[in-house]
Amino acid sequence: MHWIILILAGLCEVAFAYCLGRAKGISGMEWYTWITAFGIFYILSAILLAKATEVLPIGTAYTVWTGIGAVGAVLIGIFIFKEPATFWRLFFLTTLILSIIGLKTIS
């Protein structure tokens, strides 16, 4: 159950990165809407991470949480915000994913 909570926390991190990306370059009420959503997902992510670390080791949980957020943010950047998908970017993204799987496997 705590792994599911940790995955949800990581997905909330991806959501707040998306909201931050949407807030870039806009102003007015729309900016406040995206920044408010950013804050909500940020707080929810931290609360879920704290809940997951009640059972999971902090080193593993934090690394998996940031890894999910990093991988998700890169994928959102590539597929939604049209950022470049260079060889090295994808190479290091792959190594990050393999490292997260490795940590999950040994925990």
C-alpha positions in Angstrom: 0.0 0.0 0.0 2.8 2.4 0.8 4.4 1.9 -2.6 1.1 2.9 -4.2 1.0 6.0 -2.0 4.6 6.8 -3.1 3.7 6.4 -6.7 0.7 8.8 -6.2 3.1 11.3 -4.6 5.4 11.0 -7.6 2.5 11.6 -10.0 1.5 14.7 -8.0 5.0 15.9 -8.5 4.6 15.4 -12.2 1.3 17.3 -12.0 2.9 20.3 -10.3 5.7 20.3 -12.9 3.0 20.4 -15.6 1.2 23.3 -13.8 4.4 25.2 -13.6 5.0 24.7 -17.3 1.5 25.9 -18.1 2.0 29.0 -16.0 5.1 30.0 -17.9 4.6 33.0 -20.2 1.0 33.8 -19.2 -0.4 36.4 -16.9 -3.5 37.5 -15.1 -6.1 35.1 -13.7 -5.0 32.2 -15.8 -1.5 32.5 -14.2 -3.0 32.5 -10.7 -5.1 29.4 -11.5 -2.1 27.4 -12.7 0.0 28.6 -9.7 -2.8 27.6 -7.3 -3.0 24.2 -8.9 0.8 24.0 -8.6 0.6 24.7 -4.9 -2.1 22.1 -4.3 -0.2 19.4 -6.1 3.0 20.4 -4.3 1.5 20.1 -0.9 -0.4 16.9 -1.7 2.8 15.4 -3.1 4.7 16.2 0.1 1.9 14.8 2.4 1.8 11.6 0.4 5.6 11.2 0.5 5.5 11.7 4.3 2.8 9.0 4.6 4.9 6.6 2.4 8.0 7.1 4.5 6.2 5.9 7.6 7.0 2.4 6.4 9.5 2.8 3.5 13.1 3.8 4.0 13.5 7.5 3.5 16.5 7.1 1.1 14.6 4.8 -1.2 11.3 6.6 -1.0 12.7 10.1 -1.6 14.8 8.8 -4.5 11.8 7.0 -6.1 9.6 10.1 -5.6 12.1 12.5 -7.2 12.8 9.9 -10.0 9.1 9.6 -10.9 8.9 13.4 -10.9 12.0 13.8 -13.0 11.0 11.2 -15.5 7.4 12.5 -15.7 8.6 16.1 -16.1 11.0 15.2 -18.9 8.2 13.2 -20.7 5.7 16.1 -20.3 8.4 18.5 -21.6 9.0 16.3 -24.7 5.4 15.3 -25.5 3.4 18.3 -24.3 5.8 21.3 -24.3 7.7 20.1 -27.4 11.1 20.1 -25.8 13.9 18.3 -27.7 14.3 14.6 -27.3 18.0 14.3 -27.8 20.0 11.1 -27.6 21.7 12.1 -24.4 18.5 13.2 -22.8 16.8 9.9 -23.5 20.0 8.0 -22.5 20.1 9.6 -19.0 16.4 9.3 -18.6 16.7 5.5 -19.3 19.5 5.2 -16.7 17.4 7.1 -14.2 14.4 4.7 -14.8 16.7 1.7 -14.4 18.1 3.1 -11.2 14.6 3.6 -9.8 13.7 0.0 -10.7 16.9 -1.2 -9.0 16.0 0.6 -5.8 12.5 -0.8 -5.8 13.9 -4.3 -6.4 16.2 -4.2 -3.4 13.8 -2.5 -1.0 
